[in-house]
Amino acid sequence: MTDNTPNGVTDLVALERSLERQAHAAIAAHARDETTGPRVFLVCDFEYKFRREAHEAWAYGREPRYDKRGHRIAEKIRWPFQTIAAAAWMVVRFDGQSDLPEIAEPVVMTLAEHAETDIVRGLFNTLDAIGCDARMVTWGGEVRDLAVLRYQACRYGLNLPVHLRDTSPHARERIDLCRSTTVQADQVHLDEYAAGCGIPSKPSPPEAIGKLVEADEWNMVHDHVLADVLTTTIVGLRWLAAMGEIGCDRERTAMAVADAALAASPDSAFLIRDFKPWARDRLREAALRGNVYRMEQAA
């Protein structure tokens, strides 16, 4: 009987090495595709208005709760009783060849001019139009925003875009920057994160937005939700570039975001006062980097 074990072992080792080389090649090709292939992102944000009458009808007759001092605890108005009062979104496209993306003018819709169904339908239509390979980007969207969108789709009989059908918080169609940047650290607010790295954000205090909605201060609500989308876009592009998913000229892209936003909202106080000057200053600083030649050095 002939013993072919050494040859068999050699063949298995060769096969293993061949498969390993193929796997490395596939991973490298995928990595190249991730950074050089076309990429599309939709960044969005939402503000809400309480449906107080519906909530009061639900709370009617329930046993009241009291704190340790005997004060009655009001029932929190949670997301099934919230109307989308404002939404904003911006589409960012990388063609895989340039580090300067195509920035679409941001869309802002509020209850001042649109019904809630129109706002939701407008977002869904945009998501359908950019395709299933595009990714939806939010700050903290998995906590409330996406639950409300799915809930409203059920209320109004709308079909969810594919980006919202996978309910896993880690779905490949979406990026929740709050979750991604945090990992196991303490979660922070968008304006906290932005302030830490010097990005303009929120023209109104976060706790004031609900009062602005109920007071029908729609110009301020418009500016607030637009500001959140612009800030989230800058944070998101920096994050994606740091993770190696895109190549991005940070300063020129920030300027392109500001220009696209101003074209859509030329009267925005936040854009005129805060965001555009910030983007312009970053671009000027970038132009001054590198070697600066002086006359005495050249002589």
TORKOL-863952 format. One record per atom (N, C-alpha, C, O): residue in one letter; x, y, z. Coordinates in steps of 0.001 Angstrom, whole numbers, plus 500000, padded with zeros to 6 digits. Layout:
REM TORKOL-863952
AXYZ
...
REM end
This chain:
REM TORKOL-863952
M500849498795500000
M500000500000500000
M500883501254500000
M501822501368500788
T500570502169499119
T501376503378499000
T500836504459499926
T499632504712499965
D501744505100500678
D501337506174501603
D501504507521500901
D502626507959500646
N500386508171500593
N500409509466499915
N500169510642500856
N499887511760500425
T500290510357502163
T499959511402503142
T500769512677502956
T500177513756502983
P502090512623502767
P502845513873502596
P502353514695501420
P502224515915501516
N502075514015500297
N501568514747499141
N500204515368499439
N499912516494499036
G499370514594500164
G498050515109500511
G498135516344501383
G497395517310501197
V499072516296502361
V499264517444503238
V499759518642502436
V499308519770502635
T500700518376501522
T501241519457500694
T500147520105499857
T500093521327499714
D499269519254499304
D498180519778498489
D497231520642499312
D496763521684498852
L496952520193500540
L496052520965501403
L496668522308501786
L495984523331501813
V497978522291502083
V498665523536502424
V498642524502501243
V498408525700501405
A498894523946500033
A498875524791498842
A497484525369498596
A497336526535498229
L496454524518498809
L495087524990498641
L494762526078499649
L494139527084499309
E495188525873500898
E494924526858501943
E495565528198501599
E494948529251501764
R496821528151501116
R497510529388500757
R496847530069499565
R496745531294499505
S496402529251498622
S495719529811497455
S494428530506497865
S494141531613497408
L493646529855498731
L492404530451499203
L492661531719500012
L491902532684499934
E493746531702500792
E494090532876501589
E494446534056500683
E494036535189500938
R495225533777499605
R495574534842498669
R494326535407497989
R494198536617497804
Q493402534499497618
Q492168534944496976
Q491334535806497925
Q490743536806497518
A491298535404499190
A490529536158500174
A491118537552500365
A490389538542500410
H492458537622500477
H493110538924500634
H492858539809499417
H492622541010499549
A492912539202498225
A492670539965496995
A491243540496496957
A491000541633496553
A490285539640497393
A488881540070497403
A488654541204498396
A487919542149498111
I489297541104499579
I489164542157500588
I489770543457500085
I489195544530500268
A490936543357499447
A491587544555498917
A490748545195497820
A490632546419497752
A490158544358496957
A489310544883495879
A488087545565496460
A487674546621495980
H487495544957497510
H486322545554498154
H486683546891498784
H485920547854498709
A487878546938499418
A488309548194500036
A488494549272498985
A488144550431499207
R489051548886497822
R489208549875496754
R487852550358496262
R487657551547496010
D486913549416496127
D485567549795495689
D484910550742496683
D484210551678496295
E485146550485497993
E484512551300499019
E484960552759498931
E484174553670499190
T486250552983498559
T486760554343498537
T486767554955497138
T486736556179497003
T486808554119496091
T486907554673494748
T485626554500493942
T485467555133492898
G484715553659494405
G483460553486493695
G482486554596494038
G482680555293495034
P481448554779493241
P480433555798493538
P479771555536494892
P479452554394495223
R479570556587495661
R478920556472496960
R477884557581497076
R478129558716496668
V476723557246497637
V475654558229497801
V475165558165499245
V474963557085499799
F474980559332499840
F474498559426501213
F473365560451501278
F473426561505500643
L472335560125502054
L471269561075502342
L471307561373503838
L471080560486504662
V471593562625504181
V471653563051505577
V470327563709505921
V469859564570505177
C469714563323507032
C468392563874507356
C468238564152508845
C468960563607509679
D467269565024509153
D466960565360510533
D465499565759510622
D464895566141509621
F464920565670511834
F463488565898512026
F463234566658513323
F463991566546514288
E462156567429513324
E461657568061514547
E460179567698514686
E459526567340513705
Y459653567793515915
Y458342567213516198
Y457405568172516922
Y457821569160517527
K456114567831516830
K455061568545517542
K454210567512518266
K453848566483517696
F453894567792519526
F453105566845520312
F451661566787519832
F451061567815519516
R451107565574519778
R449673565383519551
R449038565243520938
R448747564144521409
R448837566387521559
R448436566399522963
R447054565783523180
R446847565047524145
E446118566077522296
E444764565551522501
E444757564025522451
E444102563376523266
A445484563460521498
A445546561999521397
A446208561412522637
A445786560371523140
H447251562087523130
H447944561591524319
H447055561684525553
H447040560777526386
E446318562779525666
E445423562938526822
E444313561904526806
E443889561427527859
A443841561557525622
A442810560517525523
A443355559177525990
A442649558409526644
W444604558897525658
W445234557636526114
W445455557651527622
W445251556640528295
A445882558821528162
A446218558911529587
A444983559023530480
A445082558828531692
Y443812559338529894
Y442609559562530699
Y442240558302531489
Y442177557203530936
G441998558483532795
G441559557387533639
G442684556522534176
G442429555620534974
R443922556769533761
R445037555989534286
R445361556442535703
R445179557607536055
E445841555506536501
E446207555837537879
E447353556847537866
E448381556595537238
P447197557989538549
P448286558967538576
P449486558443539353
P449342557620540258
R450663558923538995
R451896558567539695
R452458559814540365
R452302560930539869
Y453130559597541526
Y453646560717542309
Y455109560477542654
Y455550559340542823
D455859561590542754
D457257561451543175
D457333561410544698
D456308561404545380
K458555561382545225
K458749561235546664
K458231562432547449
K457962562326548645
R458093563556546782
R457590564754547458
R456081564902547329
R455502565881547801
G455456563936546694
G454003563971546547
G453516564726545333
G452313564929545169
H454446565150544469
H454046565861543263
H453680564857542169
H454349563840541988
R452623565163541461
R452178564251540414
R453183564239539261
R453691565283538852
I453458563045538750
I454382562885537625
I453574562865536336
I452732561992536127
A453841563826535490
A453127563879534208
A453608562757533296
A454796562437533257
E452678562171532573
E453043561129531617
E453848561746530473
E453440562745529881
K454983561144530176
K455810561631529079
K455109561379527740
K454569560299527499
I455129562393526880
I454519562232525555
I455553561574524638
I456480562225524156
R455375560285524411
R456385559538523663
R456044559489522172
R455024560023521735
W456918558838521406
W456904558999519949
W455612558619519231
W455363559191518170
P454760557696519717
P453511557473518972
P452575558680518965
P451628558729518179
F452839559655519842
F451989560840519916
F452735562090519439
F452470563196519909
Q453661561903518511
Q454410563037517979
Q454237563127516465
Q454341562127515754
T453975564319515993
T453842564611514567
T455168565158514051
T455827565934514743
I455560564768512864
I456754565349512244
I456400566773511820
I455625566981510886
A456979567747512518
A456683569153512252
A457622569744511213
A457265570696510518
A458825569181511104
A459807569680510140
A460778568569509810
A461113567745510661
A461222568553508579
A462234567585508140
A463164568278507164
A462750569155506405
A464408567880507192
A465386568397506237
A466286567251505811
A466612566367506604
W466680567283504542
W467628566266504077
W468511566828502976
W468149567777502280
M469675566214502840
M470664566637501845
M471300565385501254
M471666564469501991
V471434565337499929
V472038564198499243
V473461564562498837
V473697565600498219
V474408563691499193
V475823563878498893
V476290562707498035
V476112561550498416
R476892563001496867
R477323561953495937
R478824562051495679
R479335563116495332
F479520560940495851
F480915560812495441
F480957559940494196
F480386558850494176
D481641560422493150
D481679559643491907
D482808558622491883
D482934557871490915
G483631558578492925
G484728557626492976
G485999558145492337
G487046557506492442
Q485931559285491680
Q487097559835490997
Q487590561129491651
Q488766561474491530
S486714561830492331
S487060563127492905
S486842563104494410
S485967562402494918
D487664563893495121
D487470564012496563
D486554565183496911
D486403565542498078
L485948565772495882
L484936566811496095
L483591566262495631
L483394566061494433
P482659566015496557
P481383565405496178
P480444566388495506
P480626567604495574
E479441565831494859
E478325566637494356
E477342566810495501
E476877565829496082
I477028568051495823
I476139568360496945
I474821568884496394
I474787569931495747
A473748568168496646
A472429568646496217
A471930569704497198
A472262569664498382
E471145570636496709
E470565571644497594
E469703570950498653
E468894570085498317
P469864571316499912
P469069570667500958
P467586570985500811
P467202572079500397
V466775570015501155
V465321570177501155
V464865570384502594
V465256569625503481
V464052571394502833
V463460571631504152
V461955571732503976
V461472572520503163
M461208570930504741
M459745570964504695
M459214571090506118
M459664570380507019
T458262571989506318
T457655572178507632
T456134572174507511
T455580572266506416
L455478572067508658
L454017572088508683
L453452573453508307
L452248573591508090
A454310574453508231
A453827575761507816
A453314575729506384
A452414576491506030
E453875574858505561
E453521574828504140
E453110573452503647
E452626573323502523
H453294572416504468
H453051571050503999
H452314570245505062
H452459570491506259
A451528569286504608
A450940568315505530
A452009567297505915
A452983567094505190
E451810566664507061
E452798565680507506
E452978564562506473
E454095564094506250
T451881564136505847
T451993563072504841
T452877563512503683
T453616562697503133
D452815564790503301
D453656565284502216
D455128565258502608
D455994564940501793
I455403565598503867
I456786565584504343
I457346564162504293
I458436563927503771
V456583563225504844
V457044561832504871
V457177561282503454
V458165560626503123
R456177561555502625
R456216561058501249
R457387561664500472
R458013560980499662
G457684562933500713
G458807563575500038
G460125562906500376
G460954562672499497
L460321562598501657
L461542561904502061
L461603560514501446
L462634560119500902
F460502559772501530
F460485558409500989
F460763558405499485
F461497557550498990
N460180559356498764
N460410559430497319
N461881559701497002
N462433559151496049
T462506560554497812
T463926560838497595
T464775559611497867
T465700559317497110
L464472558890498938
L465216557665499244
L465044556633498131
L466009555980497734
D463823556486497628
D463595555551496521
D464393555976495283
D464932555131494568
A464465557285495035
A465116557786493824
A466630557578493857
A467232557313492817
I467258557692495034
I468720557552495085
I469164556100495134
I470353555819494987
G468227555161495339
G468551553747495198
G468930553057496487
G469276553693497483
C468856551739496444
C469061550931497644
C470524550869498082
C470804550494499220
D471464551230497202
D472873551221497590
D473273552477498348
D474337552514498967
A472437553504498307
A472717554720499060
A472506554449500548
A471801553512500922
R473125555279501395
R473001555088502840
R472363556321503465
R472657557457503094
M471499556064504404
M470762557103505124
M471545557440506392
M471871556543507170
V471850558714506607
V472706559141507712
V471910560024508666
V471264560981508239
T471956559704509957
T471272560494510983
T472191560665512184
T473235560020512284
W471789561537513081
W472417561589514408
W471342561159515409
W470418561918515702
G471469559950515923
G470501559435516888
G469199558986516273
G468205558831516982
G469179558773514967
G467938558401514295
G467358557084514755
G466139556909514754
E468217556145515151
E467715554830515574
E466935554917516881
E466170554009517206
V467118555987517623
V466468556121518935
V465004556531518801
V464144556034519527
R464724557456517854
R463345557913517714
R462924558134516266
R461866557658515854
D463733558847515491
D463313559292514161
D462812558158513285
D461766558279512646
L463547557064513251
L463175555972512349
L461927555247512842
L461133554749512044
A461758555192514165
A460531554603514715
A459318555432514288
A458281554880513918
V459454556766514341
V458350557642513943
V458062557491512452
V456898557434512057
L459089557425511625
L458882557276510185
L458139555979509859
L457230555972509029
R458525554897510507
R457831553622510256
R456387553693510765
R455465553192510123
Y456212554319511921
Y454879554466512501
Y453966555276511578
Y452811554911511360
Q454494556379511038
Q453684557212510162
Q453393556505508838
Q452331556703508250
A454319555694508375
A454053554903507171
A452876553968507413
A452040553784506528
C452802553379508595
C451672552503508940
C450379553309509060
C449328552863508600
R450448554487509671
R449252555320509842
R448671555751508507
R447456555737508309
Y449556556137507592
Y449102556747506344
Y449098555789505151
Y448786556196504032
G449439554531505384
G449403553561504302
G450479553778503253
G450229553598502061
L451689554167503690
L452799554401502772
L453750553212502767
L453907552533503781
N454383552963501625
N455385551907501537
N456730552443502007
N457176553501501564
L457365551711502900
L458671552130503389
L459733551934502313
L459713550919501617
P460657552876502159
P461807552630501289
P462680551535501898
P462606551269503097
V463500550908501070
V464304549775501553
V465233550190502694
V465610549351503512
H465603551449502761
H466525551919503789
H465941551808505194
H466680551849506178
L464610551666505293
L463956551618506605
L463371550252506938
L462776550076508000
R463533549294506050
R462866548004506271
R463638547078507204
R463033546276507916
D464955547178507208
D465745546387508152
D465729547130509481
D466253548238509589
T465118546506510499
T464964547199511777
T466171547050512694
T466167547589513800
S467198546335512263
S468418546250513062
S469075547618513145
S469153548320512137
P469551548017514326
P470247549309514430
P471575549322513685
P472202550371513540
H472001548148513212
H473264548044512477
H473029547759510993
H473928547265510314
A471842548060510486
A471521547793509084
A472513548509508172
A472882549655508428
R472940547837507116
R473950548393506201
R473435549609505441
R474229550410504949
E472109549759505337
E471550550882504579
E471598552202505346
E471280553254504792
R471995552150506618
R471927553354507443
R473194553529508282
R473911552570508571
I473445554782508664
I474504555112509617
I473910556036510669
I473453557133510347
D473913555601511915
D473545556474513022
D474857556976513619
D475539556236514328
L475210558219513337
L476499558741513763
L476633558808515279
L477734558656515808
C475537559031515976
C475605559045517434
C476067557688517949
C476928557610518825
R475498556633517411
R475866555268517808
R477281554931517333
R478072554355518080
S477594555293516086
S478885554926515512
S480048555630516204
S481058554999516516
T479912556930516446
T481008557671517059
T481160557343518540
T482247557477519103
T480070556915519169
T480084556646520606
T480691555293520934
T481540555195521820
V480263554239520224
V480616552851520528
V480235552574521983
V479046552441522272
Q481190552480522912
Q480843552211524310
Q481071553413525223
Q480943553304526443
A481405554547524638
A481548555768525448
A480159556344525737
A479156555873525201
D480120557364526587
D478845558028526875
D478299558663525599
D479044559296524851
Q477011558496525352
Q476403559153524204
Q476326560651524449
Q476062561102525564
V476564561419523380
V476541562881523497
V475562563445522475
V475198562779521505
H475146564678522712
H474265565369521770
H475069565855520568
H476288566010520638
L474361566091519466
L475017566567518254
L475759567873518507
L476901568027518075
D475117568825519209
D475781570102519438
D476977569968520374
D477912570764520290
E476965568973521267
E478132568689522110
E479312568248521261
E480415568782521367
Y479050567259520418
Y480099566718519551
Y480635567819518639
Y481846567968518478
A479724568589518045
A480131569638517114
A480954570711517818
A481971571159517287
A480522571128519009
A481260572154519749
A482667571681520080
A483614572468520070
G482799570387520373
G484109569845520697
G485094569939519558
G486296570071519787
C484602569872518319
C485520569943517167
C485329571210516349
C485801571290515215
G484634572212516915
G484588573524516303
G483700573660515093
G483974574482514219
I482628572865515017
I481689572943513897
I480449573703514366
I479923573385515433
P479964574687513622
P478757575410514040
P477543574486514105
P477430573543513322
S476648574761515033
S475443573922515160
S474349574704515865
S474597575732516495
K473132574190515743
K471929574608516461
K471844576105516786
K472401576547517790
P471158576883515951
P470970578307516240
P470065578574517437
P470073579672517994
S469278577560517836
S468410577683519012
S468770576567519984
S469202575499519552
P468603576788521289
P468873575723522257
P468013574485521959
P466850574630521582
P468553573293522117
P467785572078521807
P466445572002522529
P465456571537521963
E466415572457523774
E465175572363524549
E464133573387524108
E462981573314524536
A464518574342523258
A463590575391522830
A462813575024521576
A461816575675521265
I463242573997520847
I462653573740519539
I461179573364519640
I460381573768518795
G460807572595520663
G459403572226520825
G458521573440521036
G457417573505520495
K458997574409521820
K458243575638522054
K458135576473520784
K457107577102520534
L459193576477519987
L459163577222518720
L458134576621517772
L457432577348517069
V458047575303517752
V457061574627516896
V455657574991517332
V454821575353516505
E455392574896518635
E454050575158519133
E453679576637519032
E452497576983519023
A454676577499518957
A454414578932518784
A454355579323517309
A454217580502516983
D454460578341516423
D454431578571514968
D455544579514514508
D455351580311513591
E456691579419515141
E457857580213514736
E458606579435513635
E459701578914513848
W457977579378512464
W458452578448511437
W459786578851510821
W460552577980510407
N460084580133510750
N461389580536510229
N462518580013511115
N463554579564510623
M462303580077512415
M463318579586513344
M463383578066513327
M464463577486513439
V462226577420513187
V462208575952513078
V462939575517511810
V463720574566511830
H462678576221510707
H463350575948509436
H464868576028509613
H465593575133509176
D465345577092510250
D466781577277510445
D467366576188511333
D468484575722511111
H466597575789512340
H467077574796513300
H467265573432512632
H468320572814512777
V466261572965511908
V466358571643511293
V467378571651510152
V468064570654509928
L467480572768509432
L468503572897508395
L469901572857509013
L470791572177508503
A470088573584510104
A471388573596510778
A471793572184511210
A472951571794511058
D470846571428511743
D471156570065512180
D471628569200511015
D472545568394511170
V471004569366509849
V471416568580508689
V472811568990508221
V473621568130507877
L473100570282508205
L474419570735507770
L475507570259508725
L476563569795508294
T475246570377510018
T476228569917511003
T476437568410510896
T477570567929510917
T475334567670510781
T475441566213510657
T476185565822509386
T476934564846509382
T475984566576508309
T476695566285507061
T478198566440507241
T478960565575506811
I478632567516507863
I480068567732508087
I480637566650508997
I481688566078508706
V479948566371510093
V480403565319511012
V480469563977510287
V481436563229510436
G479429563678509496
G479372562403508804
G480477562235507782
G481075561163507695
L480763563271507006
L481813563165505997
L483186563019506645
L484033562282506141
R483408563703507739
R484680563528508454
R484811562107508994
R485881561501508931
W483718561593509518
W483718560241510060
W483978559210508966
W484805558315509143
L483286559328507848
L483448558384506746
L484858558438506176
L485420557405505812
A485437559638506095
A486804559766505597
A487797559134506568
A488732558450506150
A487593559363507862
A488486558779508861
A488417557255508856
A489415556584509119
M487235556709508555
M487051555258508518
M487509554654507192
M487435553439507007
G487983555498506264
G488476554995504988
G487400554652503982
G487677553982502987
E486150555107504225
E485062554785503305
E484984555746502126
E484455555391501073
I485504556952502291
I485498557938501210
I486823558688501235
I487516558719502253
G487165559290500102
G488221560283500069
G487549561635499946
G486695561817499078
C487915562596500798
C487145563848500858
C488069565015501179
C488814564975502158
D488018566057500350
D488673567321500647
D487780568071501629
D486758568633501235
R488157568081502890
R487278568583503949
R486884570034503745
R485708570383503849
E487867570882503454
E487594572316503396
E486754572691502177
E485788573444502301
R487110572174501004
R486342572499499808
R484936571901499887
R483977572496499395
T484817570730500505
T483500570111500651
T482623570928501597
T481440571124501318
A483177571406502706
A482404572243503630
A481905573491502914
A480773573921503132
M482751574079502054
M482341575266501306
M481233574913500317
M480292575685500132
A481344573742499680
A480307573311498742
A478981573085499459
A477921573400498918
V479033572543500668
V477824572354501475
V477197573704501792
V475982573866501672
A478013574675502195
A477506576013502522
A476879576673501299
A475808577271501402
D477535576571500143
D477015577199498928
D475687576571498502
D474760577280498110
A475595575235498580
A474357574555498197
A473223574946499143
A472089575147498708
A473529575054500430
A472503575422501409
A472035576855501204
A470841577137501302
L472961577760500921
L472584579164500693
L471761579327499426
L470876580181499366
A472047578509498406
A471251578573497181
A469803578201497460
A468888578741496838
A469593577268498404
A468236576830498737
A467579577728499780
A466364577926499755
S468380578273500699
S467840579084501799
S468663580357501954
S469412580492502922
P468536581290501016
P469394582482501030
P469153583414502210
P469989584272502495
D468027583262502899
D467719584149504020
D468019583518505378
D467685584092506414
S468641582352505381
S468909581659506643
S469916582421507489
S471053582639507069
A469493582825508683
A470394583546509581
A471565582672510004
A472695583149510105
F471300581402510250
F472375580487510660
F473438580375509574
F474634580394509866
L473002580258508320
L473957580143507220
L474768581421507055
L475988581369506902
I474102582557507085
I474777583835506848
I475705584196508001
I476822584666507789
R475234583973509210
R475971584426510392
R477049583433510831
R478137583836511244
D476743582129510741
D477607581117511354
D478273580163510348
D479499580056510300
F477454579479509553
F478000578355508797
F478880578782507631
F479985578264507474
K478407579722506806
K479198580147505649
K480518580796506081
K481554580461505507
P480533581710507068
P481819582267507508
P482770581191508036
P483975581246507790
W482220580208508765
W483067579124509267
W483693578339508117
W484895578076508133
A482891577962507119
A483403577209505975
A484434578032505204
A485462577503504781
R484163579318505021
R485088580193504293
R486422580311505028
R487481580282504401
D486374580444506362
D487608580560507141
D488418579268507090
D489646579307507025
R487732578121507120
R488463576850507031
R489165576723505676
R490284576218505590
L488499577184504629
L489087577115503294
L490300578046503191
L491310577685502588
R490201579229503772
R491326580161503752
R492515579611504536
R493660579737504100
E492247579004505687
E493325578411506475
E494024577305505697
E495249577188505733
A493238576491504992
A493825575400504215
A494729575938503114
A495749575327502797
A494363577080502528
A495166577664501449
A496503578176501964
A497451578306501190
L496597578470503263
L497827578998503838
L498756577916504364
L499862578221504810
R498331576660504320
R499181575576504807
R500297575293503812
R500215575661502640
G501314574648504290
G502428574280503413
G503529575333503497
G503555576124504439
N504436575350502524
N505552576266502515
N505110577664502119
N504422577843501115
V505499578638502896
V505245580039502571
V506587580680502259
V507434580776503147
Y506808581124501023
Y508087581680500604
Y508092583195500796
Y507154583889500404
R509150583684501399
R509299585114501626
R510362585670500682
R511229584941500201
M510280586961500429
M511204587592499487
M512652587418499916
M513520587147499086
E512922587575501237
E514307587472501703
E514857586057501554
E516066585874501408
Q513961585041501590
Q514408583669501404
Q514763583401499956
Q515673582623499670
A514043584047499033
A514276583802497630
A515538584509497125
A516098584128496097
A515983585540497851
A517136586331497389
A518442585552497534
A519508586065497193
REM end
